[in-house]
Amino acid sequence: MASLEIGDNISLHYEVAGKGRPLVFIHGWAMSGRVWRFQAEAFSIDHCVVTLDLRGHGHSSPLPGGEVEVEALAADVCTLVERLDLHDAVLVGWSLGAQVALAATRRLWERLAGLVLIGGTPKFTAGAGYPHGLPETEARGMALRLKRNYAKTMGEFFHGMFAAGELSSDQYQRIVHDIIMGGRLPEPEEALRSLAILAAADLRPLLATIDLPVLLLHGSADTICLPAASRFMAERLPRARFIEMPDLGHAPFLSRPAAFERILREFLTDIHGCH
């Protein structure tokens, strides 16, 4: 366990395992770097695997006061990559982490070999000209439910990440034991503030400027970030590859870690072969 001091009384918790080309894994809303435990074990054999807790999550400092945008979380990731002096890195972002990865790309351009966006969306909520998100009322309703009964709402959210029949009982228990119980849920106020970041972000203007290899991976049964959002990004990112995993929900790297590892390794082989 390590901490990066990025300001007065501000620290960012991160872990590094293995040696080789860097993979920087960025978790989703209300989770922590612990969510990547299966991938850290698999990829640290031949890569430098970096996992971190975004601010407001895990063991990192709370979010800064006032209104916070996704760019603030991206700046933390950039600082970590720069302080560790990583080069030829691949950012692997899930859900909110996919937004953070997109927002960090411009500053880290010379240090990156590619991006992997899992269950991602450039804009969480639907709006005029963009039907590929959830209704704004859904984000507001989630916030109200969190205020009324935080533990129950978080439990429902976790269940909702997976499609019916996606997990066996043994898989579910392993994920609960290794990921959820082994991690650390954010404080209710931090969860609400990071939900607001997710709901407010709009990364669509960046897409056409990201001329890097990008793998877009999405479960076809994802009801949290809709698969259409990844299709939208695939049409606008200059060098994107879109893979839809049938009958899976929001976290295919948890429910099908072996299949996810195979897909990611193929992508890494392709991009490093031309780098």
Beta strands, then each sheet from edge to edge (+ up, - down):
strand 1: 2-7
strand 2: 10-17
strand 3: 22-26
strand 4: 48-52
strand 5: 89-94
strand 6: 112-118
strand 7: 214-219
strand 8: 240-245
sheet 1: 1+ 2- 4+ 3+ 5+ 6+ 7+ 8+
end
